[in-house]
Amino acid sequence: MPQPISVPGLIAKLNEERARLLAAVADLSEAEVTCPLPTSEGGWSVKDVLAHVAISEAANLAFAKRLVAEDNPVQIPPDQGPFDLDRWNNSQVRRRQHLTWAQVQDDLAAARHDTLDFVAGLEETQFDRRGIQAVFGEMTLGQLLKILYRHDRMHREEIEQGLAAARTGAG
């Protein structure tokens, strides 16, 4: 049986995974953050990956707010056609490639700040509110918010593997 979600527990997990993601990139040079990762299918750099994390968090937070405000919202209505996650992700990263490393870090911090503010204001009974998310289908608010720290973890691991492969010449 899944562990019940608590506001303090979720905030702690969001902070923990974000700190681990930031620690993985803390000492990188400008060249390291802008060089494509050899393990990235789309040829994304560390900067691109973190820009993606920031925009994805903002998009998921917008839907999380709808889950609280509306009954059974649908993130992308069916009449808009099937959602192509890879196309959306690549288009969002391309739109941010002009940003500096500092700007991407600022966007990442702002997205997490907004998320933490939102989560801190939740009642735990709201974690059970449901809607249809574009990628995962029907889910609860609690499940959606867990995606945020899991997304951080997934991309931290991707970055660590990519950097290791780049340093050893593999990939």
Sequence and secondary structure as in RCSB ss.txt:
>XXXX:A:sequence
MPQPISVPGLIAKLNEERARLLAAVADLSEAEVTCPLPTSEGGWSVKDVLAHVAISEAANLAFAKRLVAEDNPVQ
IPPDQGPFDLDRWNNSQVRRRQHLTWAQVQDDLAAARHDTLDFVAGLEETQFDRRGIQAVFGEMTLGQLLKILYR
HDRMHREEIEQGLAAARTGAG
>XXXX:A:secstr
      HHHHHHHHHHHHHHHHHHHTT  HHHHHSB TT TT  BHHHHHHHHHHHHHHHHHHHHHHHHSSS BS
S GGG    HHHHHHHHHHHTTTS HHHHHHHHHHHHHHHHHHHHT  GGGGG EEEETTTEEEEHHHHHHHHHH
HHHHHHHHHHHHHHHHHHT  
